[in-house]
Amino acid sequence: MIAGTAFDADRFRTALEDQGSTAVIPCHRSRARAIPYDPDPYEEHHLAECFFNGIEQFRRIATRYEKTAANFLATAHLAAAMVWLR
């Protein structure tokens, strides 16, 4: 599970461990003892966030104007292609 520092809670980390997941969460600055994490997957998380931010710049995607799932998916594909071509 890749998440931001907002999810840096002991309760959340133990729930992930109980599920068998590995937490890739940077520690919050106020934590007394830093918990190590692998920064490489976290960098990929940043790229994905930037991509979705680029898609949401298209008004039809952000406000979900399309009524059917097929039309929304087609519009999302078009927006993704436009972001990729930038």
Secondary structure, DSSP 8 states (H G I E B T S, - for coil): -B--GGG--HHHHHHHHHHT---B----TT-SS-----HHHHHHHHHHHHHHHHHTTSHHHHTT--SSHHHHHHHHHHHHHHHHH-
